[in-house]
Amino acid sequence: MADSPAGAHSTAPVLVAIDQGTSSTKVLVIDASGAIVSSAVVPIGQAHPQPGWVEQDAEEIAQSVFTGIRDAATGFGERIAGLGLSSQRESALVWDRATGQALGPVLGWQDRRTTASAAALTQAGHAPLVREITGLPIDPMFSALKLGWLLDQVDPDRVRSAAGEICVGTIDSWLLFRLTGEHRIESGNASRTQLLNLHTVDWDERLLELFRVPRATLPLVTASSTPSAVVHGVAGLPAGTRVRAVMGDSHSALYAHGVRQAGAVKVTYGTGSSIMGLLPAGETGSAGAAADGLVTTLAWQTDTAHHAFEGNILSTGSTMVWLAELLGRSPGALFELAQAAPADHGLDLVPAFSGLGAPWWDENARALVIGLTLGTTPAALARAAAESIALQIEDVLAAADARGGPRIDRILVDGGPSANDWLMQLQADLSQREVIRPEVGALSALGVAYLAGIGAGVWTDAQVLALPRRSTSFSPSLDPAAWRARRHGWLAAVAAARGAPPGTGS
C-alpha cells in the first residue's frame, strides 16, 4: 500500500527511510522540512511452527524492502540524498556468502526455542561475565543463542563458518548485504546480539567461544552514521545511492524524539514494547544493570558511542492481537470494547506467553488471568488486556526510578498503539506520569532519516532539533489511592504468574 509522491518535481533533497519491523516494512520519503511526502507499507508474515517458536522468511523481508522503496521513492530521482535503515533488532539469520541465499528461517526476537540453552549457561555460572561485557542478561531474546541454534542446523562442526563461507547477522546486516553486498552491522544492533563488548564496541572472543559463533562468520561492526557502499539493483533509486545511517528501531525512535542527553525516557509501543533513556555521557551502566532488571544497550554511535538503559517487554500489542483473534474481533474493535468495561472489573491478565521480560526476566513465568467469574464479560477481558500494556510499562519505569535520581515524571511515546487516545490516558493514569505523544508518527523511520540527512549534508543536528515537534499530552486523572490499589493487585498477579503463592506481591 503506497501514498503517491507529493512534490516529486521539486529539486530539493529528500531522504528515503526504511523501517523494517516485525509485521511490516514501512518506507517513507522525507523532505528537508522534515515532512513525509511519500510512503509505502508492505505487510510481512510470521510463522509459529511450535509453541514458543517465531519465524519469518528472510527473502520475504528483503523483497518487502525492495517493493517499499519502489512504491515510495519512484519519481524522486536525483533528489534522493541517501537512505536510512531502521530495523527490528534481535531477530537473527544465517546465509551463504557466495549465493546470498538464506540457510534457514529468521528467528524472530520473540522466539524462545533456546530457553533450555539459556538456563544451562546461567546454571554454569556465565551470567555475571556476560552481563558485565554486554549489559544484557542471558536470555533467548538476544541473538547469540539464536545464531548458535541456526549454525547447529547447517554447520554443526563450524567448519564452513570458520572458513567464512557462512554469514550470520541481524536484520540490518541481512538487508545491507542484499542492498550493497557488504557484510556489516551497525553497532547499536550489534549490542543486541549479546556478542558485542560494550566497552570496546567490538566482538568479544570470550563470548564468541561461549556461544560457538566463529568470528569469520560475523559482520564488520560499524558506526550508525558510516555510509555504505553503493546500493545496486533497486528500482526507484538513482545511481550512486548509499545508505547514510542505520539504527535499531527503538534507538531510532529515541533519536527522533530529540533526546540527546540523559533524563528523558521514551516508550515505543508495538508487538512488544521498549522503554529507553540515555545514560550520562561516558557511562556504560553494564555493571549495575542486573539489580534493577534493566539492560544496557548502545543507542547509537556517531563520533562517540552513546549508551542507554532499556527495558524490553515481550508482549504488549501482541496481547491485543491474541485476544482479538480469540474473541473474533479486530484489535481496534477490542480497544473500543475495553472502554465499555468499568475500571473496577476485577481482572488481571498477565501476558507471559513466552515468559516475562523486563524487569523480571523470568522465562518460567506463565500467562494467566486472575479474577474470572461467571459474570466476566468480553469487555472486562479486553480492558484487562489493555491495562496489561500500561502496567507492564509502569513496572519498567518503576525499576528505572529505583536507580536513583529524580522520578521520571513524563514519558515520550511512539509506535502504532500510541495513536489510541484512550490507551495513552490509561498509561498516564496507571503510571501517574505525564504522557507526551508527537503528532507525527513513524518515529522509528524519522530518527534514522534525520541521521542519514546529517550524513548527506541536508541538516546539522542543531537544525534537526529545531524542526517542528508538535505534541499532545495526557495527564493522570486517576486518584492516587486508586492507582496504588490497582498496582498492588497487578503485582500480586505477576507474582502468581511467576509461581508465588496466591495473594503475594513481587
C-alpha positions in Angstrom: 0.0 0.0 0.0 1.5 3.3 -1.1 0.7 7.0 -0.8 1.5 8.8 -4.1 4.6 11.2 -4.1 3.9 14.8 -3.4 6.1 17.5 -4.9 8.2 14.9 -6.8 9.0 17.6 -9.4 10.9 19.8 -6.9 14.7 19.9 -6.8 15.1 20.0 -3.0 16.8 16.9 -1.5 14.8 14.1 0.2 15.8 11.1 2.3 14.3 7.6 2.0 13.8 6.0 5.3 13.2 2.2 5.6 11.6 0.9 8.8 11.7 -2.8 8.7 9.5 -4.1 11.6 8.0 -7.4 12.9 4.7 -7.1 11.0 5.5 -4.8 8.1 8.1 -2.8 6.2 7.4 1.0 6.0 9.2 3.2 3.6 8.9 7.0 3.9 10.3 9.8 1.8 11.1 12.9 4.0 11.9 16.3 2.7 14.2 19.0 4.2 11.4 20.4 6.3 11.0 17.0 8.0 7.7 16.4 6.3 6.7 13.0 5.0 6.0 13.5 1.2 5.5 9.8 0.2 5.1 6.5 1.9 4.5 2.8 1.4 3.7 -0.1 3.7 4.3 -3.7 2.8 3.0 -6.3 5.3 5.1 -9.4 6.1 4.2 -12.7 7.7 5.2 -14.7 10.7 5.1 -18.4 11.5 4.8 -20.3 14.7 5.7 -23.9 13.9 5.9 -25.0 17.5 4.9 -23.3 20.8 7.4 -20.6 21.6 8.9 -20.6 18.1 8.6 -17.4 16.0 10.0 -17.5 12.4 10.0 -15.2 9.4 11.1 -15.6 5.8 14.3 -13.8 5.0 13.6 -13.4 1.3 10.1 -12.0 2.1 11.7 -9.4 4.3 14.2 -8.4 1.6 11.5 -8.2 -1.1 9.3 -6.1 1.1 12.1 -3.5 1.3 12.7 -3.5 -2.4 8.9 -3.2 -3.0 8.5 -0.4 -0.5 11.4 1.6 -1.9 10.0 1.2 -5.4 6.5 2.2 -4.4 7.5 5.2 -2.2 10.6 6.6 -3.9 9.9 6.2 -7.6 9.7 9.7 -9.2 12.1 11.5 -6.9 15.2 10.6 -8.9 18.4 12.6 -8.2 16.7 14.4 -5.3 17.3 11.3 -3.2 20.3 12.2 -1.0 20.5 8.8 0.7 18.8 6.0 2.6 18.3 5.5 6.3 17.6 2.0 7.6 15.8 1.2 10.9 15.1 -2.4 11.7 13.8 -4.9 14.3 16.9 -5.8 16.3 17.5 -9.2 17.9 16.0 -11.3 15.1 18.7 -13.4 13.5 19.5 -15.4 10.5 22.3 -17.2 8.6 23.0 -17.2 4.8 25.5 -18.4 2.3 28.1 -15.8 1.5 28.6 -16.9 -2.1 25.0 -17.3 -3.2 23.4 -14.8 -0.8 20.7 -17.4 0.0 19.3 -17.7 3.5 20.1 -21.1 5.1 17.1 -21.2 7.3 14.3 -19.0 8.7 14.8 -15.8 10.5 14.4 -16.5 14.2 12.3 -13.6 15.5 13.2 -11.6 18.6 10.3 -13.2 20.4 11.5 -16.8 19.6 12.0 -18.8 22.8 13.3 -22.2 21.4 16.7 -21.6 23.1 15.3 -21.3 26.7 17.0 -24.5 27.8 20.3 -23.4 26.5 20.0 -20.1 28.2 19.2 -21.8 31.5 22.2 -24.1 31.1 24.6 -21.2 30.6 23.1 -19.4 33.6 23.4 -22.5 35.8 27.0 -22.9 34.7 27.8 -19.5 36.1 28.3 -17.5 33.0 25.6 -14.8 33.6 27.8 -12.3 35.5 30.5 -12.2 32.9 28.0 -11.9 30.1 26.2 -9.1 31.9 29.5 -7.3 32.6 30.6 -7.5 28.9 27.3 -6.9 27.1 25.0 -5.2 29.6 22.4 -8.0 28.9 21.1 -11.0 30.8 21.4 -14.4 29.2 18.0 -14.7 27.6 16.6 -16.3 24.4 15.5 -12.8 23.2 19.1 -11.8 22.2 20.7 -13.0 19.0 23.7 -15.1 20.2 21.7 -18.2 21.2 19.6 -17.9 18.0 22.7 -17.8 15.9 24.2 -20.8 17.7 21.0 -22.7 17.1 20.9 -21.8 13.4 24.5 -22.7 12.9 23.9 -26.1 14.6 21.4 -26.9 11.9 23.6 -26.1 8.9 27.2 -26.2 10.2 27.3 -28.2 13.5 31.1 -28.6 13.4 31.5 -24.9 12.4 33.9 -25.8 9.6 32.2 -23.6 7.0 31.6 -20.8 9.4 35.3 -20.7 10.4 36.2 -20.6 6.7 33.9 -17.6 6.2 31.6 -19.4 3.9 28.5 -18.6 6.0 27.4 -15.2 7.1 25.4 -14.5 10.2 23.6 -11.3 11.2 20.6 -9.4 12.3 18.0 -7.9 10.0 20.1 -4.7 9.3 23.1 -6.9 8.4 21.0 -9.0 6.0 19.4 -6.0 4.3 22.7 -4.2 3.9 24.1 -7.4 2.3 21.2 -7.5 -0.1 21.3 -3.8 -0.9 25.1 -3.4 -1.2 26.8 -6.7 -1.0 28.6 -5.6 2.3 28.6 -7.9 5.3 28.4 -5.3 8.2 26.3 -4.5 11.2 25.5 -1.2 12.9 27.0 -1.0 16.4 23.6 -0.4 18.2 22.1 -3.5 16.6 25.3 -5.4 17.3 24.9 -4.5 21.0 21.7 -6.6 21.0 23.4 -9.8 19.8 25.0 -10.5 23.2 28.3 -10.9 21.4 29.5 -7.3 21.4 31.7 -5.9 24.1 30.0 -2.6 25.2 33.4 -1.2 26.3 35.4 -1.8 23.1 32.5 -1.8 20.7 33.8 -5.0 19.0 33.1 -8.7 19.1 34.4 -10.3 22.3 36.4 -13.5 21.9 35.2 -14.9 25.2 31.6 -14.6 24.1 32.2 -16.0 20.6 33.7 -19.1 22.2 30.9 -19.4 24.8 28.1 -19.1 22.2 30.1 -21.0 19.5 29.9 -18.3 16.8 33.2 -18.1 14.8 34.4 -14.5 14.2 34.9 -15.3 10.5 31.1 -15.6 10.1 30.3 -12.3 11.8 29.8 -8.9 10.1 32.1 -5.9 10.5 30.8 -3.6 13.2 30.4 0.0 12.0 29.1 3.3 13.5 25.4 4.3 13.0 26.5 7.1 10.6 29.0 5.1 8.5 27.9 5.4 4.8 27.5 2.1 2.9 28.8 1.0 -0.4 26.6 2.0 -3.4 23.2 0.4 -3.4 22.6 -1.7 -6.5 19.7 -3.2 -8.4 16.8 -1.5 -6.5 14.1 0.2 -8.6 13.3 3.7 -7.7 16.8 4.8 -6.6 19.3 6.8 -8.7 22.8 5.5 -9.4 25.2 6.1 -6.6 22.7 6.0 -3.8 24.1 5.0 -0.4 22.7 4.0 3.0 23.8 7.0 5.1 22.6 5.8 8.5 21.5 2.6 10.2 19.8 2.3 13.7 17.8 -0.2 15.6 14.1 0.7 15.5 13.8 1.6 19.2 17.1 3.6 19.1 15.9 5.5 16.0 12.7 6.5 17.8 14.6 7.8 20.8 16.8 9.9 18.4 13.6 11.2 16.6 12.2 12.4 19.9 15.1 14.8 20.1 16.7 13.0 23.0 20.5 13.8 23.1 21.3 13.6 26.8 20.3 11.7 30.0 16.9 12.4 31.6 14.2 11.9 29.0 12.7 8.5 28.6 10.7 7.2 25.7 8.3 4.2 25.3 7.8 2.5 22.0 4.5 0.6 21.7 4.4 -2.3 19.2 4.2 -6.1 19.2 6.3 -5.8 22.4 7.5 -2.5 24.0 10.8 -0.8 24.6 11.4 1.7 27.3 14.7 3.6 26.8 16.6 6.5 28.1 20.2 7.7 27.5 22.8 7.2 30.2 25.1 10.1 31.3 28.0 10.7 28.8 30.8 8.1 29.3 28.7 5.7 31.3 28.1 2.2 30.0 26.0 1.1 33.0 26.6 -2.6 32.4 27.9 -3.5 35.9 24.9 -2.2 37.8 22.1 -3.2 35.5 21.4 -6.6 36.8 19.9 -5.5 40.2 17.0 -3.5 38.7 16.1 -5.8 35.8 17.0 -3.2 33.1 19.6 -3.7 30.4 22.3 -1.6 28.9 22.4 -1.0 25.2 24.4 1.1 22.7 21.8 3.6 21.5 23.8 5.0 18.5 27.4 5.7 17.6 28.5 8.8 15.6 31.8 10.4 16.7 31.3 8.6 20.1 29.2 5.8 21.4 26.0 6.8 23.3 24.7 4.2 25.7 21.2 3.8 27.1 19.3 1.8 29.7 16.4 -0.2 28.4 13.6 -2.4 29.5 12.1 -4.8 26.9 8.6 -6.2 27.3 7.8 -9.3 25.3 4.1 -9.0 24.8 2.0 -5.7 24.6 0.4 -5.2 21.2 0.6 -8.9 20.5 -1.6 -9.5 23.6 -4.3 -7.4 22.0 -3.9 -9.3 18.7 -4.2 -12.7 20.5 -7.3 -11.7 22.4 -8.9 -10.1 19.4 -8.5 -13.3 17.4 -9.9 -15.3 20.4 -13.0 -13.1 20.5 -13.4 -12.8 16.7 -12.7 -9.1 16.6 -10.0 -6.7 15.2 -7.5 -5.2 17.7 -9.1 -1.8 17.0 -12.5 -3.1 17.9 -11.0 -4.7 21.0 -9.8 -1.3 22.3 -13.3 0.1 21.7 -14.8 -2.8 23.6 -12.3 -2.3 26.5 -13.6 1.2 27.0 -17.1 -0.2 27.8 -15.8 -2.1 30.9 -15.8 -0.4 34.3 -12.5 0.4 35.9 -13.3 -2.0 38.8 -13.7 -5.0 36.5 -11.8 -7.2 38.9 -9.5 -8.9 36.4 -5.7 -9.1 35.9 -4.3 -10.6 32.7 -0.5 -11.3 32.8 0.6 -12.0 29.2 3.6 -14.2 30.0 3.0 -16.2 26.8 6.8 -16.6 26.4 7.8 -15.8 30.0 8.3 -12.2 31.2 10.9 -9.7 30.0 12.0 -6.6 31.9 12.2 -6.0 34.8 11.6 -9.6 35.8 13.5 -11.7 33.1 11.6 -14.8 34.1 11.4 -17.4 31.3 9.4 -19.7 33.5 6.6 -17.3 34.2 3.2 -18.4 32.7 0.4 -16.4 31.3 -2.7 -16.2 33.5 -6.0 -14.4 34.1 -7.0 -13.8 37.7 -10.5 -12.9 38.9 -12.6 -14.7 36.4 -16.3 -15.3 37.4 -19.5 -16.4 35.7 -20.2 -12.7 35.3 -16.9 -11.8 33.5 -17.6 -10.1 30.2 -15.6 -9.8 26.9 -15.3 -6.1 27.7 -13.7 -6.8 31.0 -11.2 -9.2 29.4 -10.4 -6.6 26.7 -9.8 -3.9 29.4 -7.6 -6.3 31.4 -5.5 -6.9 28.2 -5.2 -3.2 27.5 -4.3 -2.5 31.1 -1.6 -5.1 31.0 0.2 -3.0 28.4 0.3 0.1 30.7 1.0 -1.9 33.8 4.0 -3.7 32.3 5.4 -0.4 31.1 5.0 1.0 34.6 6.9 -2.0 36.0 9.9 -0.9 33.9 9.5 2.8 34.7 9.4 2.0 38.4 12.6 0.0 38.0 14.2 3.0 36.3 13.1 5.2 39.2 14.7 2.8 41.6 18.1 3.6 40.1 18.1 6.9 42.0 17.9 10.5 40.8 14.7 12.4 40.1 11.5 10.4 39.5 10.6 10.1 35.8 7.6 12.4 35.7 6.9 12.4 32.0 7.4 9.9 29.1 7.7 10.3 25.4 5.7 7.8 23.4 5.6 6.4 19.9 4.6 3.3 17.9 1.3 2.3 16.4 -0.8 1.7 19.6 0.3 5.1 20.9 -2.2 6.7 18.4 -5.0 5.5 20.7 -6.0 8.4 22.9 -7.8 6.1 25.4 -4.7 3.9 25.8 -2.4 6.9 26.3 -4.8 8.3 29.0 -4.8 4.8 30.6 -1.0 4.9 30.6 -0.9 8.3 32.3 -3.4 7.0 34.9 -1.7 3.7 35.7 1.8 5.3 35.8 0.8 8.6 37.4 3.1 10.3 34.9 2.5 12.8 32.0 2.5 11.1 28.6 3.8 13.2 25.6 2.8 12.0 22.1 4.2 13.6 19.0 1.6 14.5 16.4 3.8 12.8 13.7 4.1 9.1 14.0 6.6 6.7 12.4 9.4 7.9 14.6 11.4 4.7 14.0 11.7 5.8 10.4 12.1 9.5 11.1 15.0 9.2 13.5 17.2 7.3 11.1 16.1 9.7 8.3 17.4 12.6 10.4 20.7 10.9 11.0 21.0 10.0 7.3 20.2 13.6 6.4 23.0 14.8 8.6 25.4 12.4 6.9 24.2 13.6 3.5 24.6 17.3 4.4 20.9 18.1 4.3 20.9 19.1 8.0 23.1 19.7 11.0 22.0 18.1 14.3 21.0 21.6 15.6 18.8 22.0 12.6 17.2 18.6 13.2 16.5 19.5 16.8 14.9 22.8 15.6 12.4 21.0 13.3 8.8 21.4 14.5 7.7 18.8 17.1 4.0 19.4 17.9 2.7 17.0 20.5 -0.4 16.0 22.6 -0.1 15.5 26.3 -2.1 13.2 28.7 -2.1 13.9 32.4 -3.0 11.5 35.2 -6.7 11.7 36.2 -6.9 8.6 38.4 -6.9 9.1 42.2 -3.5 8.2 43.6 -5.1 5.9 46.2 -7.0 4.0 43.4 -3.7 3.8 41.5 -1.9 2.3 44.4 -4.6 -0.3 44.9 -4.6 -1.2 41.2 -0.8 -1.5 41.2 -0.9 -3.7 44.3 -3.3 -6.1 42.6 -1.2 -6.2 39.4 2.0 -7.0 41.3 0.2 -9.8 43.1 -0.9 -11.2 39.7 2.7 -11.0 38.4 3.9 -12.8 41.4 1.3 -15.6 40.8 2.4 -15.9 37.2 6.0 -16.3 38.4 4.9 -19.1 40.8 4.5 -17.3 44.1 1.6 -18.3 46.4 -1.7 -16.5 45.7 -2.1 -13.1 47.4 1.7 -12.3 47.5 3.2 -9.3 45.7 6.6 -9.0 44.0 
